Amino acid sequence: MAHSAKRNSSVVFLLDVDNTLLDNDRVTDDLKRHLIMKVGPERQERYWSIFENLRKELGYADYLGALQRYRVEHQHEPHLIEVSSFLIDYPFANRLYPGSLDAIEHLAKFGPTVILSDGDVVFQPRKVWRSGLFEAVEGRVLIYIHKEQELSEVEQLYPADHYVLVDDKIRILTAVKKVWGDRVTTVFPRQGHYAHADDVASYPPADVTVERIGELAERDPRTLFGLAG
């Protein structure tokens, strides 16, 4: 789901969703509590075991897919419909980090803002829509299985002289930097569990590190990212 840019932009801002603009760790914690309440602690742990196995298999988080597989094992679980509704109707707008929308609005003064995310084809778009992020970026949303492998398509859809990539996963930032080199400025917001994982130190540092996404609403991107003009 994407809207192609009309012309080559001087700069395009590519923004991740989970733990970059939206506190997905809190979403997960809420789901854990809901599962314990509805199916009990042991079956809650089984759901997350299925979830992690599916993540390894697919390469991205698939909450609804894990619930489908869980149902195969527990077909007569009476509360599955409530868990499904909890996910689909979750108030994602309440989990946006402070300053997320302000940051998007501020960056948009200097170039197009584009959501660039990994995820499944149902739940991730639902999250982007219900959180208000779809509207904030005027429908410029890209969701891939492995976004770092889709850079050529990103360039075709949103051609630019320079890209700014904001992502909480240092692995993703490093992979994109290897492909685009000086054409991209990588921005690492130290939010969420991935940003504080033990393996972060094993990767080269990002071009810019911020402690919170809201900082991007308070700084001039031309100086922060070394952009021309």
C-alpha positions, 0 to 999 in steps of 0.5 A: 500500500503506497502512494508514489511520489510525483518527483524526485525529492531532495530528502525523504524521511523513512520512519519505522513504526514499532518502538520507533513511533509507537511503544510496541513493548507496551502493546505486548505487555497489554496482550500478555495481561489479557491472555493471562486473564482469558486463557491462563498463564500456561496457555499464555506462555504457549501462545508466545512460544508459538509466536516466537517460532513463527517469527523465526519462520517468517522473519517478522512478528505475526500476532494474528498468525500465532493466534491461528496456530494456537487455535489449532491446538486449543480449538475449544478455547471459549475466549479466543474470539475475545483475544482476537477482538483485543488485537484488532480493536486495540487503541494503538493511538494511546501507545504512540510515543510522546512527540511522535506526531509532532516529529512527523509534522516537523520533518514533513516541512523539509521533505516527504515522510514515509512509514517503512515497516516490516510486518504481516498484511493485516495486523500491521496495516491495522496498527498504522491506521488505528494509531493515526500514523497513516493519516499523519504521513498522508497515506505514504506507507510501505510494509514489507517482510524484510524492508532492508531487502526492498530498498530498490522499490523504496527508491522507485516509489519515493525517489530522493537525493538523500534519505533519512532512516529512523529505526530502533533496530541497529541491525536494520540501520547497518544493513541499509547503510551498507547499501545506500552509503552516504545517500542515507543518514541513519537515526537510532532512537534508543527506545524499546527492548531492541535498542537496549539489547546486548548485540547493539554494541556489536554493530557500527554506531548510527549516524545520529542517536536520539534518546526519544523520537520527540527530539526530532520535533525539536531539532532542525533536521538540516543541521541534525542530519547535515542536510543541504539548505 
